[in-house]
Amino acid sequence: MKYSTKAMLLSAFLFPGVGHFYLKCYLTGAVLASLAVGALYFLLARTIEVAMRVSEMIQQGEVGIDP
């Protein structure tokens, strides 16, 4: 298997940027990995924030548990 194909599969299925590390392009890999981690953090933070708001609304009786 070619190096570029293996790098593409690593980035696609393992984590973005890992393929660049495999190809010894460390700066590009670090940038891509940090962007992916940042996006993941943003999505998880927003999801937890919304879940906490919904939880508070349920506890205060503003929203019923059953739809």
C-alpha distance (Angstrom), angle and dihedral (degrees) to the residues before:
residue distance angle dihedral
M1 . . .
K2 3.79 . .
Y3 3.80 119.2 .
S4 3.80 92.2 -120.8
T5 3.81 92.2 52.3
K6 3.79 92.0 48.9
A7 3.82 90.5 47.1
M8 3.79 90.8 50.9
L9 3.80 91.6 50.7
L10 3.81 91.8 48.2
S11 3.80 91.6 51.6
A12 3.79 93.1 44.9
F13 3.79 99.9 45.9
L14 3.81 107.0 22.4
F15 3.80 109.0 34.8
P16 3.82 134.9 -44.7
G17 3.79 110.9 -92.1
V18 3.81 97.1 24.0
G19 3.79 90.5 102.5
H20 3.79 90.6 57.1
F21 3.80 90.2 51.7
Y22 3.81 87.5 51.6
L23 3.81 89.2 53.1
K24 3.83 89.5 48.4
C25 3.82 93.1 -113.2
Y26 3.78 91.8 132.4
L27 3.81 99.8 168.0
T28 3.80 94.1 50.6
G29 3.79 90.7 44.9
A30 3.79 91.8 50.2
V31 3.80 91.8 49.4
L32 3.80 93.0 49.3
A33 3.79 93.0 44.9
S34 3.80 92.5 48.6
L35 3.81 91.0 49.2
A36 3.79 89.9 50.9
V37 3.81 91.9 48.3
G38 3.80 90.5 47.8
A39 3.79 92.4 50.5
L40 3.79 91.2 46.9
Y41 3.81 90.8 49.8
F42 3.82 91.6 49.5
L43 3.81 92.9 49.7
L44 3.80 93.8 46.6
A45 3.81 93.0 46.0
R46 3.82 92.0 51.4
T47 3.81 92.0 45.8
I48 3.80 92.6 50.8
E49 3.81 90.6 46.5
V50 3.81 92.1 54.0
A51 3.80 91.8 44.5
M52 3.81 90.6 52.4
R53 3.82 91.3 50.4
V54 3.80 91.6 49.9
S55 3.81 90.2 46.9
E56 3.81 91.0 52.8
M57 3.81 91.0 48.3
I58 3.81 90.4 52.1
Q59 3.80 92.0 48.3
Q60 3.82 91.6 50.1
G61 3.78 91.4 49.7
E62 3.81 95.6 -116.9
V63 3.80 92.2 120.9
G64 3.77 127.2 34.0
I65 3.77 121.0 -128.8
D66 3.82 94.0 -130.9
P67 3.82 115.8 64.6
